[in-house]
Amino acid sequence: MTSYAIPVTATRLAECPLCFEPLANEPILILRQKDGRSCGHYIHERCAHRTPPQHSCCPVCGVHYSGLVKFPDISDPQAWFQAIDTDFDGRLTKQEVVTALKATCRGLDVAAFDRDIDSLWANWDVNRDGFVTIDEIFRDQIGLLAYARQAYSRTAGPANPPPLSDQYAWFTFWDG
């Protein structure tokens, strides 16, 4: 099993573990095993197709996978929920939600999201059991689904770093 050292910043910012571009800028895939999801990581579709077939392990954690599946759009909330539910227990952990929203919401302000996740989670986890169920995500106005739909439509801030030729802007983007 080959494991790669993915920088913590790349994981926190939800970048593709192969090209280090933001995941949300392109179609992404989830890694599957016969009985479900292999792990909770995502990869760009184009990057996955460039990976040799014999390297069927997650580039982040090294877990083997048997196939790749396109991550569903938020317009199908049931499929979206099931794609995030890595252990198929019908509940989403905070980490599953955080990873998925960062990977799929183009223009998401990651720093603000990291700062606000605890208060957001308190709104989403209605029964305070530490998990969000499919029923809880459908709450009007303040539910996870409402937030995800709003975050999907956001266009705040540049999604891609400036070109390296503009060294000041490039440094400021990453230092931000």
Salt bridges, closest charged atoms under 4 A:
GLU26 OE1 - ARG46 NE 2.65
GLU45 OE2 - HIS49 NE2 3.95
GLU45 OE1 - LYS70 NZ 3.81
ASP89 OD2 - ARG91 NE 3.45
ASP114 OD2 - ARG12 NH1 3.74
ASP114 OD1 - LYS102 NZ 2.70
ASP116 OD1 - ARG115 NE 3.19
ASP118 OD1 - LYS94 NZ 2.65
